[in-house]
Amino acid sequence: MAAALGAATGAVFALVARMVAPERVGAVTGVVGAAGGLGGFFPPLVMGFVFGALGGYGVGFVLLALTALAAALFTAAVVAPRAAPQHT
């Protein structure tokens, strides 16, 4: 799992380098890293809150699945077309 996560992280930062002007790569990399940090911070808090409020994790898993679906749709609709190589 660690190898897959490491490869995915490398792919994300390689994509940033392809999609952003060279003078902005550092700033965008910082924002992407911060978003990843928040992604590792908030889901456990939400899951703990849901468990404490409802006594189970079901709603929390649904929220995580909806968030993943939204990210996948955004990636497919916005990021993928911009990242595709342009043939002229």
C-alpha positions in Angstrom: 0.0 0.0 0.0 2.8 2.4 0.8 4.4 1.8 -2.6 1.1 2.6 -4.4 0.6 5.7 -2.3 4.1 6.8 -3.0 3.7 6.2 -6.8 0.4 8.2 -6.7 2.0 11.1 -4.9 4.8 11.2 -7.5 2.2 11.1 -10.3 0.3 14.0 -8.8 3.4 16.2 -8.5 4.5 15.2 -12.0 1.0 16.3 -13.3 1.4 19.6 -11.4 4.7 20.2 -13.3 2.9 19.6 -16.6 -0.1 21.7 -16.0 1.3 24.8 -14.3 3.6 27.5 -15.5 7.2 26.9 -14.3 7.2 30.0 -12.1 4.1 28.8 -10.2 5.1 25.1 -9.6 6.4 25.7 -6.1 3.2 27.5 -5.0 0.9 25.0 -6.5 2.9 22.1 -5.1 2.5 23.7 -1.6 -1.3 23.9 -2.1 -1.5 20.3 -3.3 0.6 19.1 -0.4 -1.6 21.1 2.1 -4.7 19.6 0.5 -3.2 16.1 1.0 -2.4 16.9 4.6 -6.0 18.1 5.2 -7.2 14.9 3.6 -5.3 12.9 6.2 -6.5 15.1 9.0 -10.3 15.6 8.6 -11.6 12.1 7.7 -10.6 10.6 11.0 -12.3 13.5 12.8 -15.5 13.1 10.8 -15.5 9.4 11.3 -15.0 9.9 15.1 -17.8 12.4 15.2 -20.2 10.2 13.2 -19.4 7.2 15.5 -19.9 9.3 18.6 -23.2 10.8 17.3 -24.7 7.7 15.7 -22.9 4.7 17.2 -21.7 3.4 13.9 -19.6 4.3 10.9 -22.1 3.8 8.1 -22.9 7.5 7.5 -19.2 8.4 7.6 -18.4 5.8 5.0 -21.1 7.2 2.8 -19.7 10.7 3.2 -16.2 9.4 2.3 -17.6 7.6 -0.8 -19.4 10.8 -1.9 -16.2 12.8 -1.5 -14.2 10.3 -3.5 -16.9 10.3 -6.2 -16.8 14.1 -6.4 -13.0 14.1 -6.7 -13.2 11.4 -9.4 -15.8 13.4 -11.4 -13.8 16.6 -11.0 -10.6 14.8 -12.2 -12.4 13.3 -15.2 -14.2 16.5 -16.2 -11.6 19.2 -15.4 -8.1 17.8 -14.9 -8.0 15.0 -17.4 -8.8 17.2 -20.5 -6.2 19.8 -19.5 -3.6 17.1 -18.8 -4.1 15.3 -22.1 -1.3 15.9 -24.6 -2.2 18.5 -27.2 -1.5 17.4 -30.8 -1.2 20.1 -33.3 
